[in-house]
Amino acid sequence: MECVVLAAGEGKRMRPLTATRPKVMIPLANRPMTDHLVCAARDAGISEFILVVGYQEQAVRDYFGDGSDFGVSIRYVTQRRQKGTADALRAAEDQISGPFLLLNGDMILRSRDIAAIVGRDPPCMGISQSDHPEDFGVVTVEGDRVTGLEEKSGTPRSNLINAGVYLFSPAIFPALRSVGTSPRGELELTDALDGLIRNGTLRAHTLSFWLDAGYPWDLLDANATLLGDIGPKREGTIEDGVSISGSVSIGKGTIVKSGTCIEGPCIIGTECRIGPHAYIRGSTSIGDRCHIGHSTEIKNSIVMHDTRIPHFNYIGDSIIGSGCNFGAGTKIANLRHDHGNVVIRGINTRRVKMGAVIGDDVQFGINCSVNVGTVVGSRVRVAPHTAIEGWIDEETKVR
């Protein structure tokens, strides 16, 4: 069976992280999120993939190649303009020869769920229970028959949501070709499902696990989940006097210096320098060629490649882009004084602990303070002894 992965969108809600990479290439546990998805589908028995690419597509093509490094075959089609999910799937029509699995590229699934839905008869869609169904399109069902789809609503009729997982036959394509432009100005895949719902043929399959990454703070939960799957690995050099507990993966060429404490689950990439006397706490991913230095503490965070956090820094519950540098003493706050949920640009993150989202190539001077919920665009320069908060546009110089 073939698997179509929708990987063409920019992911504007993920800005500034997607200013320099497609959303599907944002790293989780040091691998692009779509890498985890492709491997889960492969482990469910799927070997033929069609990736629909578009925004910064070369990054996807360069990473996955023909799929041979992943034990699968990958072909690509380009969605020239990002006009919606129906348009994205239509771009792949000529590549599809029979029943196929369709996956949104920005979610985390388990291979057991993929195998289970592949074992159903098409058409079938994956659904999941949610504590916050108002954030998603919801599904109503009778037994396993889908009876209705509803776009995001403040008063959803169900706590079952559309998970972006589908099993189709090529019979879906005539319906796709008849889809009109939605109020959002896009060609929506869900509009093509109306006929299947009316004739009672669309079935639902409840997933045992599903994680969506719609906003940057969702990445922290996804990262923590995937880190729980890794096993301990120590390929670098670990000096005497280092404390390591839990499941910790340390890549080749990395040096962990004396006095450092690392608590898993945690992954540290290749060619990093950690310590001396650094403290890395659980649910943290550190990319390749990073420097986490003396008396620096990091917890529940994603630090991308080539970033330096070298002296007396604190990073908590944050996402840090690649190529950043933190001056000595620069710290990120992650807790409001009233212990309320952190709000970013009017959106409730539903997180009491939430630090900052930092784009690529951001440079901080010494002793800067970054308030909770701050978003910093790529290539921002922050002068020493500066306190920042809110949203800072890319290439801004803050003094």
VENFENDA-V407115 format. One line per field, one symbol per residue. phi: phi as a letter, one per 40 degrees, with the letter a starting at -180 (. if undefined). burial: 1 if it has 9 or more other ideal C-beta (glycine too) atoms within 8 Angstrom, else 0. A space follows every 50 residues. Layout:
# VENFENDA-V407115
phi: ???
burial: ???
This chain:
# VENFENDA-V407115
phi: .cbcbcbcccgcccdccccbacdcbccbfgbddcdccccccdcchcbbbb ccbacfccccccccfcgccbgbbbbbbbccbcbhcccccdccdccbbada cbbccbabbccccccccccccccabcbacbcbcccbcbbbbbgbccbabb cdacbccabcbccgbbbbbdcccdccccccccdcgbccdccccdcccccg ccbbbcccaabbbcbdccccccccccccccbcabbcbbccgcbbbgcbbb ccgcbbcdgcbbbccabbccfcbbgcgcbbccgbbbccfcbbbdfcbbaf bbbcdgbbbcafbbbbfbbbccgcbbcdgcbbcbacccfcccbbfgbccg bcbacbbbccfcbbccfcbbcdgcbbccgcbbcdgbbbagbbccgcbbb
burial: 11111111111001111111111111111101111111111101010111 11111110111011101001011111111001011111111110110001 11111111111011111101001111110100110111111000110011 00100101111111111111011011001001000111111110011000 01111110011110111111011111100100110100100101011111 10011111111111111111111111111111111111111111011111 11111111111010111111111111111111110000000111000010 1111111111111111111111111111111110010100010101010
